[in-house]
Amino acid sequence: MLRLNSRFTRPPRILLVEDNDNDRYLTERAFAAVGCNLHLDCVEDGDECLRYLRKEREYSAALSPDLVLLDIGLPDLDGWSVLARLREISDVPVLMLTAAVRDEDKVRGLRAGADDYLPKPFELDELLARLRALLRRAKPEAEADEAVSGELLQVADLQQDPAGFEAYRTCSVSSL
Ligand code: CA
């Protein structure tokens, strides 16, 4: 089992914001293929991402994502708009996923509060390296509240929601 960050005593929670079913599926399977020790939630658009972040704040810090993987090409609200609104409510590390990274996009993103970029399609090794780097800097704020500790080897498909907020599809991330 691959641990992404030894500072976390629980699997890091990662929120993937991706409208493309295939990209979402491939990312989910890629994590599973290397047996990543993480909890991955997936949402399909910016509104859903912002709702997710607002609700976890309202109900429980333990449900806060430790990192957001944010696709730039999203319907309705694009990734830039989502990032701007997200920064009003959260300082969670954000890794932007983009089809083409131009220098002006990098500057724009850094000004808007992005922490890193990854051009699509990406190699899993590079994604993992960037996740590790960002998580190393992340503060595991929710750890004190988290009952889960030690090695969690498998994350179930369904997310139990103790605060009673709407069920988000939890991607299956487990060792093959
Ligand atoms: Ca997209």
Backbone and ligand atoms as CSV (ligand in chain L), in Angstrom:
chain,resi,resn,atom,element,x,y,z
A,1,MET,N,N,0.849,-1.200,0.000
A,1,MET,CA,C,0.000,0.000,0.000
A,1,MET,C,C,0.878,1.241,0.000
A,2,LEU,N,N,0.592,2.099,-0.902
A,2,LEU,CA,C,1.387,3.298,-1.051
A,2,LEU,C,C,0.848,4.409,-0.159
A,3,ARG,N,N,1.669,4.847,0.760
A,3,ARG,CA,C,1.232,5.965,1.617
A,3,ARG,C,C,1.715,7.259,0.989
A,4,LEU,N,N,0.784,8.177,0.825
A,4,LEU,CA,C,1.132,9.421,0.151
A,4,LEU,C,C,1.834,10.391,1.082
A,5,ASN,N,N,1.582,10.256,2.364
A,5,ASN,CA,C,2.173,11.234,3.265
A,5,ASN,C,C,2.198,10.681,4.677
A,6,SER,N,N,3.391,10.608,5.233
A,6,SER,CA,C,3.519,10.007,6.557
A,6,SER,C,C,3.013,10.944,7.658
A,7,ARG,N,N,2.768,12.214,7.331
A,7,ARG,CA,C,2.280,13.144,8.362
A,7,ARG,C,C,0.825,12.867,8.707
A,8,PHE,N,N,0.120,12.235,7.779
A,8,PHE,CA,C,-1.284,11.951,8.017
A,8,PHE,C,C,-1.413,10.592,8.689
A,9,THR,N,N,-2.155,10.548,9.781
A,9,THR,CA,C,-2.374,9.254,10.411
A,9,THR,C,C,-3.609,8.581,9.822
A,10,ARG,N,N,-4.291,9.279,8.920
A,10,ARG,CA,C,-5.434,8.708,8.213
A,10,ARG,C,C,-5.178,8.917,6.728
A,11,PRO,N,N,-5.887,8.209,5.870
A,11,PRO,CA,C,-5.693,8.416,4.435
A,11,PRO,C,C,-6.071,9.851,4.050
A,12,PRO,N,N,-5.237,10.534,3.298
A,12,PRO,CA,C,-5.597,11.876,2.862
A,12,PRO,C,C,-6.890,11.843,2.041
A,13,ARG,N,N,-7.726,12.877,2.213
A,13,ARG,CA,C,-8.972,12.991,1.453
A,13,ARG,C,C,-8.729,13.887,0.253
A,14,ILE,N,N,-9.009,13.354,-0.914
A,14,ILE,CA,C,-8.788,14.113,-2.142
A,14,ILE,C,C,-10.114,14.259,-2.875
A,15,LEU,N,N,-10.393,15.487,-3.311
A,15,LEU,CA,C,-11.616,15.758,-4.070
A,15,LEU,C,C,-11.233,15.992,-5.521
A,16,LEU,N,N,-11.759,15.150,-6.413
A,16,LEU,CA,C,-11.507,15.289,-7.847
A,16,LEU,C,C,-12.711,15.973,-8.485
A,17,VAL,N,N,-12.452,17.093,-9.167
A,17,VAL,CA,C,-13.514,17.820,-9.867
A,17,VAL,C,C,-13.270,17.639,-11.355
A,18,GLU,N,N,-14.041,16.777,-11.971
A,18,GLU,CA,C,-13.809,16.400,-13.377
A,18,GLU,C,C,-15.129,16.017,-14.018
A,19,ASP,N,N,-15.468,16.691,-15.117
A,19,ASP,CA,C,-16.754,16.420,-15.762
A,19,ASP,C,C,-16.692,15.236,-16.715
A,20,ASN,N,N,-15.489,14.905,-17.152
A,20,ASN,CA,C,-15.371,13.846,-18.152
A,20,ASN,C,C,-15.358,12.465,-17.477
A,21,ASP,N,N,-16.369,11.660,-17.819
A,21,ASP,CA,C,-16.518,10.346,-17.170
A,21,ASP,C,C,-15.266,9.499,-17.326
A,22,ASN,N,N,-14.728,9.511,-18.537
A,22,ASN,CA,C,-13.576,8.669,-18.817
A,22,ASN,C,C,-12.347,9.127,-18.013
A,23,ASP,N,N,-12.118,10.435,-17.977
A,23,ASP,CA,C,-10.970,10.949,-17.212
A,23,ASP,C,C,-11.116,10.636,-15.732
A,24,ARG,N,N,-12.357,10.747,-15.257
A,24,ARG,CA,C,-12.602,10.458,-13.848
A,24,ARG,C,C,-12.319,8.987,-13.553
A,25,TYR,N,N,-12.829,8.156,-14.444
A,25,TYR,CA,C,-12.654,6.713,-14.270
A,25,TYR,C,C,-11.160,6.340,-14.320
A,26,LEU,N,N,-10.446,6.917,-15.290
A,26,LEU,CA,C,-9.030,6.577,-15.431
A,26,LEU,C,C,-8.222,7.026,-14.211
A,27,THR,N,N,-8.555,8.184,-13.677
A,27,THR,CA,C,-7.834,8.670,-12.492
A,27,THR,C,C,-8.093,7.751,-11.303
A,28,GLU,N,N,-9.377,7.398,-11.171
A,28,GLU,CA,C,-9.780,6.503,-10.083
A,28,GLU,C,C,-9.059,5.152,-10.190
A,29,ARG,N,N,-9.038,4.595,-11.400
A,29,ARG,CA,C,-8.401,3.289,-11.584
A,29,ARG,C,C,-6.888,3.389,-11.402
A,30,ALA,N,N,-6.320,4.537,-11.813
A,30,ALA,CA,C,-4.863,4.703,-11.678
A,30,ALA,C,C,-4.462,4.685,-10.208
A,31,PHE,N,N,-5.236,5.385,-9.383
A,31,PHE,CA,C,-4.938,5.360,-7.946
A,31,PHE,C,C,-5.082,3.938,-7.405
A,32,ALA,N,N,-6.133,3.277,-7.844
A,32,ALA,CA,C,-6.373,1.925,-7.351
A,32,ALA,C,C,-5.259,0.976,-7.795
A,33,ALA,N,N,-4.783,1.181,-9.015
A,33,ALA,CA,C,-3.785,0.262,-9.581
A,33,ALA,C,C,-2.491,0.273,-8.772
A,34,VAL,N,N,-2.138,1.425,-8.230
A,34,VAL,CA,C,-0.909,1.466,-7.438
A,34,VAL,C,C,-1.212,1.307,-5.947
A,35,GLY,N,N,-2.487,1.076,-5.636
A,35,GLY,CA,C,-2.844,0.824,-4.239
A,35,GLY,C,C,-2.646,2.024,-3.344
A,36,CYS,N,N,-3.057,3.184,-3.820
A,36,CYS,CA,C,-2.883,4.405,-3.018
A,36,CYS,C,C,-3.734,4.370,-1.762
A,37,ASN,N,N,-3.140,4.804,-0.688
A,37,ASN,CA,C,-3.850,4.883,0.570
A,37,ASN,C,C,-4.482,6.272,0.678
A,38,LEU,N,N,-5.615,6.439,0.030
A,38,LEU,CA,C,-6.280,7.736,0.069
A,38,LEU,C,C,-7.779,7.551,-0.054
A,39,HIS,N,N,-8.474,8.609,0.305
A,39,HIS,CA,C,-9.927,8.623,0.170
A,39,HIS,C,C,-10.246,9.604,-0.949
A,40,LEU,N,N,-10.829,9.094,-2.025
A,40,LEU,CA,C,-11.090,9.936,-3.193
A,40,LEU,C,C,-12.584,10.148,-3.360
A,41,ASP,N,N,-12.995,11.417,-3.341
A,41,ASP,CA,C,-14.372,11.772,-3.677
A,41,ASP,C,C,-14.354,12.445,-5.037
A,42,CYS,N,N,-15.421,12.219,-5.807
A,42,CYS,CA,C,-15.488,12.806,-7.147
A,42,CYS,C,C,-16.750,13.640,-7.294
A,43,VAL,N,N,-16.604,14.838,-7.859
A,43,VAL,CA,C,-17.760,15.627,-8.255
A,43,VAL,C,C,-17.562,16.021,-9.714
A,44,GLU,N,N,-18.688,16.359,-10.371
A,44,GLU,CA,C,-18.624,16.514,-11.824
A,44,GLU,C,C,-18.618,17.953,-12.305
A,45,ASP,N,N,-18.903,18.905,-11.436
A,45,ASP,CA,C,-18.846,20.292,-11.898
A,45,ASP,C,C,-18.518,21.238,-10.738
A,46,GLY,N,N,-18.350,22.494,-11.111
A,46,GLY,CA,C,-17.905,23.491,-10.144
A,46,GLY,C,C,-18.910,23.748,-9.036
A,47,ASP,N,N,-20.183,23.804,-9.407
A,47,ASP,CA,C,-21.202,24.048,-8.385
A,47,ASP,C,C,-21.174,22.953,-7.326
A,48,GLU,N,N,-21.052,21.726,-7.813
A,48,GLU,CA,C,-21.037,20.593,-6.889
A,48,GLU,C,C,-19.793,20.659,-5.993
A,49,CYS,N,N,-18.682,21.072,-6.565
A,49,CYS,CA,C,-17.436,21.218,-5.797
A,49,CYS,C,C,-17.632,22.245,-4.675
A,50,LEU,N,N,-18.222,23.389,-5.019
A,50,LEU,CA,C,-18.403,24.447,-4.016
A,50,LEU,C,C,-19.408,24.037,-2.949
A,51,ARG,N,N,-20.456,23.331,-3.379
A,51,ARG,CA,C,-21.429,22.821,-2.395
A,51,ARG,C,C,-20.752,21.860,-1.431
A,52,TYR,N,N,-19.929,20.989,-1.985
A,52,TYR,CA,C,-19.196,20.010,-1.184
A,52,TYR,C,C,-18.345,20.729,-0.131
A,53,LEU,N,N,-17.596,21.735,-0.550
A,53,LEU,CA,C,-16.695,22.426,0.376
A,53,LEU,C,C,-17.464,23.201,1.435
A,54,ARG,N,N,-18.578,23.805,1.018
A,54,ARG,CA,C,-19.367,24.555,2.007
A,54,ARG,C,C,-19.981,23.617,3.035
A,55,LYS,N,N,-20.448,22.486,2.569
A,55,LYS,CA,C,-21.125,21.573,3.489
A,55,LYS,C,C,-20.150,20.917,4.454
A,56,GLU,N,N,-18.955,20.544,3.972
A,56,GLU,CA,C,-18.025,19.926,4.909
A,56,GLU,C,C,-17.600,20.942,5.961
A,57,ARG,N,N,-17.509,22.214,5.574
A,57,ARG,CA,C,-17.172,23.243,6.560
A,57,ARG,C,C,-18.251,23.362,7.621
A,58,GLU,N,N,-19.475,23.282,7.134
A,58,GLU,CA,C,-20.613,23.467,8.024
A,58,GLU,C,C,-20.739,22.314,9.012
A,59,TYR,N,N,-20.483,21.116,8.515
A,59,TYR,CA,C,-20.790,19.946,9.336
A,59,TYR,C,C,-19.592,19.360,10.076
A,60,SER,N,N,-18.479,19.230,9.418
A,60,SER,CA,C,-17.384,18.553,10.081
A,60,SER,C,C,-16.065,18.780,9.369
A,61,ALA,N,N,-15.086,19.294,10.125
A,61,ALA,CA,C,-13.762,19.492,9.542
A,61,ALA,C,C,-13.145,18.169,9.129
A,62,ALA,N,N,-13.595,17.090,9.751
A,62,ALA,CA,C,-13.025,15.784,9.435
A,62,ALA,C,C,-13.336,15.352,8.010
A,63,LEU,N,N,-14.363,15.976,7.413
A,63,LEU,CA,C,-14.733,15.614,6.044
A,63,LEU,C,C,-14.094,16.549,5.018
A,64,SER,N,N,-13.297,17.495,5.484
A,64,SER,CA,C,-12.662,18.429,4.559
A,64,SER,C,C,-11.664,17.698,3.680
A,65,PRO,N,N,-11.653,18.011,2.385
A,65,PRO,CA,C,-10.595,17.425,1.573
A,65,PRO,C,C,-9.248,18.038,1.956
A,66,ASP,N,N,-8.202,17.249,1.836
A,66,ASP,CA,C,-6.855,17.742,2.090
A,66,ASP,C,C,-6.254,18.327,0.831
A,67,LEU,N,N,-6.873,18.014,-0.303
A,67,LEU,CA,C,-6.365,18.501,-1.581
A,67,LEU,C,C,-7.479,18.400,-2.618
A,68,VAL,N,N,-7.524,19.383,-3.522
A,68,VAL,CA,C,-8.516,19.355,-4.596
A,68,VAL,C,C,-7.792,19.235,-5.933
A,69,LEU,N,N,-8.193,18.247,-6.728
A,69,LEU,CA,C,-7.727,18.118,-8.108
A,69,LEU,C,C,-8.789,18.752,-8.987
A,70,LEU,N,N,-8.490,19.895,-9.561
A,70,LEU,CA,C,-9.505,20.700,-10.235
A,70,LEU,C,C,-9.233,20.800,-11.734
A,71,ASP,N,N,-10.138,20.231,-12.513
A,71,ASP,CA,C,-10.035,20.332,-13.971
A,71,ASP,C,C,-10.411,21.752,-14.397
A,72,ILE,N,N,-9.672,22.310,-15.348
A,72,ILE,CA,C,-10.001,23.671,-15.803
A,72,ILE,C,C,-11.197,23.652,-16.748
A,73,GLY,N,N,-11.245,22.631,-17.613
A,73,GLY,CA,C,-12.328,22.567,-18.593
A,73,GLY,C,C,-13.571,21.922,-18.009
A,74,LEU,N,N,-14.406,22.756,-17.374
A,74,LEU,CA,C,-15.646,22.254,-16.770
A,74,LEU,C,C,-16.835,22.984,-17.403
A,75,PRO,N,N,-18.001,22.361,-17.415
A,75,PRO,CA,C,-19.174,23.036,-17.950
A,75,PRO,C,C,-19.641,24.135,-16.992
A,76,ASP,N,N,-20.377,25.089,-17.509
A,76,ASP,CA,C,-20.906,26.212,-16.704
A,76,ASP,C,C,-19.755,27.006,-16.085
A,77,LEU,N,N,-19.468,26.748,-14.825
A,77,LEU,CA,C,-18.336,27.422,-14.181
A,77,LEU,C,C,-17.058,26.724,-14.610
A,78,ASP,N,N,-16.119,27.447,-15.237
A,78,ASP,CA,C,-14.863,26.769,-15.564
A,78,ASP,C,C,-13.966,26.710,-14.320
A,79,GLY,N,N,-12.844,26.000,-14.460
A,79,GLY,CA,C,-11.962,25.781,-13.319
A,79,GLY,C,C,-11.468,27.076,-12.691
A,80,TRP,N,N,-11.248,28.104,-13.535
A,80,TRP,CA,C,-10.767,29.393,-12.999
A,80,TRP,C,C,-11.810,30.005,-12.075
A,81,SER,N,N,-13.055,29.983,-12.522
A,81,SER,CA,C,-14.121,30.572,-11.699
A,81,SER,C,C,-14.310,29.776,-10.421
A,82,VAL,N,N,-14.216,28.462,-10.555
A,82,VAL,CA,C,-14.351,27.614,-9.358
A,82,VAL,C,C,-13.237,27.944,-8.373
A,83,LEU,N,N,-12.011,28.091,-8.894
A,83,LEU,CA,C,-10.862,28.392,-8.033
A,83,LEU,C,C,-11.080,29.707,-7.281
A,84,ALA,N,N,-11.546,30.723,-8.002
A,84,ALA,CA,C,-11.755,32.023,-7.366
A,84,ALA,C,C,-12.781,31.912,-6.230
A,85,ARG,N,N,-13.857,31.204,-6.475
A,85,ARG,CA,C,-14.905,31.086,-5.438
A,85,ARG,C,C,-14.448,30.178,-4.301
A,86,LEU,N,N,-13.716,29.139,-4.687
A,86,LEU,CA,C,-13.195,28.207,-3.676
A,86,LEU,C,C,-12.275,28.944,-2.700
A,87,ARG,N,N,-11.465,29.855,-3.222
A,87,ARG,CA,C,-10.509,30.576,-2.364
A,87,ARG,C,C,-11.209,31.525,-1.384
A,88,GLU,N,N,-12.458,31.848,-1.668
A,88,GLU,CA,C,-13.201,32.686,-0.720
A,88,GLU,C,C,-13.593,31.891,0.528
A,89,ILE,N,N,-13.634,30.581,0.398
A,89,ILE,CA,C,-14.109,29.780,1.523
A,89,ILE,C,C,-13.098,28.760,2.041
A,90,SER,N,N,-11.987,28.571,1.317
A,90,SER,CA,C,-11.085,27.495,1.735
A,90,SER,C,C,-9.654,27.776,1.279
A,91,ASP,N,N,-8.677,27.337,2.077
A,91,ASP,CA,C,-7.291,27.445,1.628
A,91,ASP,C,C,-6.713,26.052,1.336
A,92,VAL,N,N,-7.585,25.115,1.027
A,92,VAL,CA,C,-7.154,23.757,0.666
A,92,VAL,C,C,-6.205,23.834,-0.544
A,93,PRO,N,N,-5.128,23.029,-0.550
A,93,PRO,CA,C,-4.256,23.010,-1.723
A,93,PRO,C,C,-5.029,22.574,-2.974
A,94,VAL,N,N,-4.767,23.275,-4.090
A,94,VAL,CA,C,-5.463,22.970,-5.338
A,94,VAL,C,C,-4.442,22.664,-6.429
A,95,LEU,N,N,-4.593,21.510,-7.033
A,95,LEU,CA,C,-3.780,21.122,-8.191
A,95,LEU,C,C,-4.681,21.215,-9.416
A,96,MET,N,N,-4.349,22.131,-10.335
A,96,MET,CA,C,-5.173,22.331,-11.516
A,96,MET,C,C,-4.787,21.308,-12.598
A,97,LEU,N,N,-5.792,20.724,-13.204
A,97,LEU,CA,C,-5.573,19.791,-14.311
A,97,LEU,C,C,-5.983,20.512,-15.591
A,98,THR,N,N,-5.089,20.556,-16.529
A,98,THR,CA,C,-5.390,21.349,-17.710
A,98,THR,C,C,-4.860,20.696,-18.975
A,99,ALA,N,N,-5.601,20.884,-20.060
A,99,ALA,CA,C,-5.213,20.290,-21.336
A,99,ALA,C,C,-3.918,20.916,-21.846
A,100,ALA,N,N,-3.744,22.189,-21.644
A,100,ALA,CA,C,-2.528,22.853,-22.104
A,100,ALA,C,C,-2.130,23.891,-21.076
A,101,VAL,N,N,-0.898,23.807,-20.617
A,101,VAL,CA,C,-0.439,24.805,-19.648
A,101,VAL,C,C,0.406,25.833,-20.375
A,102,ARG,N,N,-0.120,27.021,-20.474
A,102,ARG,CA,C,0.664,28.116,-21.047
A,102,ARG,C,C,1.194,28.951,-19.885
A,103,ASP,N,N,2.279,29.669,-20.164
A,103,ASP,CA,C,2.875,30.466,-19.084
A,103,ASP,C,C,1.874,31.450,-18.507
A,104,GLU,N,N,1.059,32.044,-19.387
A,104,GLU,CA,C,0.104,33.033,-18.872
A,104,GLU,C,C,-0.952,32.368,-17.988
A,105,ASP,N,N,-1.260,31.102,-18.303
A,105,ASP,CA,C,-2.203,30.376,-17.450
A,105,ASP,C,C,-1.607,30.129,-16.066
A,106,LYS,N,N,-0.292,29.803,-16.062
A,106,LYS,CA,C,0.363,29.536,-14.775
A,106,LYS,C,C,0.332,30.774,-13.896
A,107,VAL,N,N,0.667,31.908,-14.502
A,107,VAL,CA,C,0.676,33.161,-13.730
A,107,VAL,C,C,-0.728,33.472,-13.241
A,108,ARG,N,N,-1.689,33.329,-14.137
A,108,ARG,CA,C,-3.084,33.591,-13.768
A,108,ARG,C,C,-3.516,32.687,-12.617
A,109,GLY,N,N,-3.139,31.425,-12.735
A,109,GLY,CA,C,-3.543,30.458,-11.717
A,109,GLY,C,C,-2.880,30.714,-10.375
A,110,LEU,N,N,-1.594,31.058,-10.412
A,110,LEU,CA,C,-0.895,31.318,-9.156
A,110,LEU,C,C,-1.484,32.534,-8.470
A,111,ARG,N,N,-1.807,33.545,-9.272
A,111,ARG,CA,C,-2.439,34.738,-8.695
A,111,ARG,C,C,-3.792,34.389,-8.096
A,112,ALA,N,N,-4.471,33.460,-8.725
A,112,ALA,CA,C,-5.822,33.107,-8.270
A,112,ALA,C,C,-5.797,32.114,-7.113
A,113,GLY,N,N,-4.610,31.621,-6.779
A,113,GLY,CA,C,-4.519,30.747,-5.620
A,113,GLY,C,C,-4.344,29.270,-5.914
A,114,ALA,N,N,-3.964,28.954,-7.162
A,114,ALA,CA,C,-3.653,27.538,-7.463
A,114,ALA,C,C,-2.299,27.206,-6.839
A,115,ASP,N,N,-2.116,25.953,-6.458
A,115,ASP,CA,C,-0.856,25.554,-5.853
A,115,ASP,C,C,0.068,24.859,-6.840
A,116,ASP,N,N,-0.532,24.231,-7.842
A,116,ASP,CA,C,0.294,23.536,-8.832
A,116,ASP,C,C,-0.559,23.216,-10.059
A,117,TYR,N,N,0.114,22.784,-11.119
A,117,TYR,CA,C,-0.548,22.433,-12.377
A,117,TYR,C,C,-0.116,21.067,-12.826
A,118,LEU,N,N,-0.968,20.431,-13.572
A,118,LEU,CA,C,-0.574,19.188,-14.229
A,118,LEU,C,C,-1.259,19.145,-15.588
A,119,PRO,N,N,-0.454,19.095,-16.669
A,119,PRO,CA,C,-1.065,19.016,-17.995
A,119,PRO,C,C,-1.664,17.637,-18.226
A,120,LYS,N,N,-2.806,17.613,-18.917
A,120,LYS,CA,C,-3.437,16.348,-19.274
A,120,LYS,C,C,-3.060,15.993,-20.704
A,121,PRO,N,N,-2.878,14.734,-21.077
A,121,PRO,CA,C,-2.916,13.588,-20.165
A,121,PRO,C,C,-1.644,13.531,-19.329
A,122,PHE,N,N,-1.794,13.051,-18.073
A,122,PHE,CA,C,-0.633,13.046,-17.196
A,122,PHE,C,C,-0.188,11.625,-16.895
A,123,GLU,N,N,1.065,11.511,-16.560
A,123,GLU,CA,C,1.592,10.235,-16.098
A,123,GLU,C,C,1.253,10.094,-14.617
A,124,LEU,N,N,0.876,8.896,-14.232
A,124,LEU,CA,C,0.497,8.689,-12.833
A,124,LEU,C,C,1.641,9.039,-11.882
A,125,ASP,N,N,2.872,8.680,-12.284
A,125,ASP,CA,C,4.025,8.966,-11.417
A,125,ASP,C,C,4.136,10.454,-11.121
A,126,GLU,N,N,3.863,11.249,-12.158
A,126,GLU,CA,C,3.981,12.696,-11.960
A,126,GLU,C,C,2.858,13.204,-11.062
A,127,LEU,N,N,1.655,12.672,-11.286
A,127,LEU,CA,C,0.540,13.074,-10.418
A,127,LEU,C,C,0.856,12.737,-8.961
A,128,LEU,N,N,1.351,11.533,-8.731
A,128,LEU,CA,C,1.651,11.112,-7.350
A,128,LEU,C,C,2.743,11.980,-6.737
A,129,ALA,N,N,3.760,12.307,-7.539
A,129,ALA,CA,C,4.847,13.142,-7.015
A,129,ALA,C,C,4.305,14.507,-6.614
A,130,ARG,N,N,3.424,15.062,-7.428
A,130,ARG,CA,C,2.879,16.390,-7.113
A,130,ARG,C,C,1.927,16.317,-5.913
A,131,LEU,N,N,1.149,15.250,-5.839
A,131,LEU,CA,C,0.266,15.077,-4.682
A,131,LEU,C,C,1.075,15.005,-3.396
A,132,ARG,N,N,2.143,14.225,-3.449
A,132,ARG,CA,C,2.981,14.087,-2.252
A,132,ARG,C,C,3.536,15.433,-1.826
A,133,ALA,N,N,4.039,16.182,-2.807
A,133,ALA,CA,C,4.643,17.478,-2.481
A,133,ALA,C,C,3.606,18.405,-1.851
A,134,LEU,N,N,2.397,18.420,-2.409
A,134,LEU,CA,C,1.368,19.318,-1.877
A,134,LEU,C,C,0.887,18.855,-0.507
A,135,LEU,N,N,0.753,17.557,-0.342
A,135,LEU,CA,C,0.270,17.039,0.942
A,135,LEU,C,C,1.306,17.228,2.048
A,136,ARG,N,N,2.583,17.206,1.648
A,136,ARG,CA,C,3.638,17.451,2.641
A,136,ARG,C,C,3.484,18.836,3.247
A,137,ARG,N,N,3.036,19.767,2.392
A,137,ARG,CA,C,2.873,21.144,2.873
A,137,ARG,C,C,1.517,21.358,3.528
A,138,ALA,N,N,0.608,20.429,3.276
A,138,ALA,CA,C,-0.756,20.613,3.783
A,138,ALA,C,C,-0.794,20.361,5.282
A,139,LYS,N,N,-1.667,21.070,5.909
A,139,LYS,CA,C,-1.840,20.885,7.344
A,139,LYS,C,C,-3.017,19.944,7.565
A,140,PRO,N,N,-2.770,18.814,8.161
A,140,PRO,CA,C,-3.882,17.890,8.372
A,140,PRO,C,C,-4.798,18.361,9.492
A,141,GLU,N,N,-5.551,19.423,9.219
A,141,GLU,CA,C,-6.370,20.089,10.236
A,141,GLU,C,C,-7.381,19.175,10.901
A,142,ALA,N,N,-7.895,18.256,10.116
A,142,ALA,CA,C,-9.007,17.465,10.614
A,142,ALA,C,C,-8.553,16.276,11.446
A,143,GLU,N,N,-7.236,16.111,11.577
A,143,GLU,CA,C,-6.769,14.885,12.211
A,143,GLU,C,C,-7.281,14.703,13.640
A,144,ALA,N,N,-7.353,15.788,14.355
A,144,ALA,CA,C,-7.778,15.671,15.746
A,144,ALA,C,C,-9.202,15.141,15.854
A,145,ASP,N,N,-9.998,15.447,14.844
A,145,ASP,CA,C,-11.395,15.037,14.883
A,145,ASP,C,C,-11.610,13.644,14.304
A,146,GLU,N,N,-10.585,13.161,13.694
A,146,GLU,CA,C,-10.777,11.956,12.894
A,146,GLU,C,C,-10.613,10.715,13.759
A,147,ALA,N,N,-11.614,9.882,13.709
A,147,ALA,CA,C,-11.530,8.658,14.502
A,147,ALA,C,C,-10.625,7.636,13.829
A,148,VAL,N,N,-10.531,7.735,12.527
A,148,VAL,CA,C,-9.754,6.755,11.780
A,148,VAL,C,C,-8.275,6.994,12.009
A,149,SER,N,N,-7.548,5.959,12.299
A,149,SER,CA,C,-6.109,6.122,12.427
A,149,SER,C,C,-5.405,4.882,11.921
A,150,GLY,N,N,-4.112,5.003,11.764
A,150,GLY,CA,C,-3.327,3.872,11.307
A,150,GLY,C,C,-3.537,3.578,9.841
A,151,GLU,N,N,-3.219,2.395,9.438
A,151,GLU,CA,C,-3.270,2.009,8.035
A,151,GLU,C,C,-4.681,1.601,7.656
A,152,LEU,N,N,-5.279,2.368,6.796
A,152,LEU,CA,C,-6.570,1.975,6.251
A,152,LEU,C,C,-6.288,1.434,4.866
A,153,LEU,N,N,-6.556,0.177,4.684
A,153,LEU,CA,C,-6.094,-0.448,3.447
A,153,LEU,C,C,-7.100,-0.378,2.321
A,154,GLN,N,N,-8.324,-0.131,2.636
A,154,GLN,CA,C,-9.307,-0.103,1.563
A,154,GLN,C,C,-10.375,0.920,1.877
A,155,VAL,N,N,-10.793,1.605,0.851
A,155,VAL,CA,C,-11.847,2.591,1.012
A,155,VAL,C,C,-13.082,2.068,0.279
A,156,ALA,N,N,-14.160,2.027,0.972
A,156,ALA,CA,C,-15.375,1.471,0.375
A,156,ALA,C,C,-15.914,2.379,-0.714
A,157,ASP,N,N,-16.731,1.823,-1.594
A,157,ASP,CA,C,-17.331,2.595,-2.670
A,157,ASP,C,C,-18.268,3.664,-2.132
A,158,LEU,N,N,-18.934,3.328,-1.067
A,158,LEU,CA,C,-19.945,4.241,-0.573
A,158,LEU,C,C,-19.438,5.001,0.631
A,159,GLN,N,N,-19.712,6.262,0.622
A,159,GLN,CA,C,-19.272,7.093,1.726
A,159,GLN,C,C,-20.380,7.196,2.758
A,160,GLN,N,N,-20.046,6.781,3.955
A,160,GLN,CA,C,-20.987,6.951,5.055
A,160,GLN,C,C,-20.968,8.412,5.449
A,161,ASP,N,N,-22.106,8.973,5.608
A,161,ASP,CA,C,-22.146,10.406,5.847
A,161,ASP,C,C,-22.746,10.701,7.210
A,162,PRO,N,N,-21.889,10.808,8.234
A,162,PRO,CA,C,-22.390,10.969,9.595
A,162,PRO,C,C,-23.149,12.280,9.781
A,163,ALA,N,N,-22.820,13.301,9.011
A,163,ALA,CA,C,-23.476,14.592,9.200
A,163,ALA,C,C,-24.774,14.672,8.413
A,164,GLY,N,N,-25.075,13.648,7.664
A,164,GLY,CA,C,-26.346,13.596,6.971
A,164,GLY,C,C,-26.415,14.471,5.744
A,165,PHE,N,N,-25.236,14.853,5.204
A,165,PHE,CA,C,-25.358,15.640,3.995
A,165,PHE,C,C,-25.380,14.759,2.768
A,166,GLU,N,N,-25.754,15.363,1.678
A,166,GLU,CA,C,-26.101,14.563,0.514
A,166,GLU,C,C,-24.949,13.651,0.106
A,167,ALA,N,N,-25.279,12.516,-0.394
A,167,ALA,CA,C,-24.300,11.512,-0.712
A,167,ALA,C,C,-23.553,11.870,-1.989
A,168,TYR,N,N,-22.257,11.960,-1.885
A,168,TYR,CA,C,-21.448,12.136,-3.073
A,168,TYR,C,C,-20.907,10.781,-3.461
A,169,ARG,N,N,-20.758,10.602,-4.732
A,169,ARG,CA,C,-20.210,9.328,-5.172
A,169,ARG,C,C,-18.754,9.277,-4.734
A,170,THR,N,N,-18.419,8.244,-4.047
A,170,THR,CA,C,-17.053,8.061,-3.630
A,170,THR,C,C,-16.407,7.053,-4.543
A,171,CYS,N,N,-15.372,7.483,-5.209
A,171,CYS,CA,C,-14.719,6.574,-6.136
A,171,CYS,C,C,-14.066,5.451,-5.337
A,172,SER,N,N,-14.061,4.317,-5.930
A,172,SER,CA,C,-13.444,3.174,-5.268
A,172,SER,C,C,-11.936,3.251,-5.422
A,173,VAL,N,N,-11.259,3.291,-4.313
A,173,VAL,CA,C,-9.806,3.279,-4.348
A,173,VAL,C,C,-9.349,2.154,-3.456
A,174,SER,N,N,-8.934,1.100,-4.079
A,174,SER,CA,C,-8.539,-0.045,-3.273
A,174,SER,C,C,-7.407,-0.778,-3.954
A,175,SER,N,N,-6.779,-1.580,-3.199
A,175,SER,CA,C,-5.668,-2.355,-3.723
A,175,SER,C,C,-6.201,-3.425,-4.658
A,176,LEU,N,N,-5.581,-3.578,-5.824
A,176,LEU,CA,C,-6.063,-4.613,-6.750
A,176,LEU,C,C,-5.437,-5.948,-6.389
L,1,CA,CA,CA,-13.071,18.521,-18.432
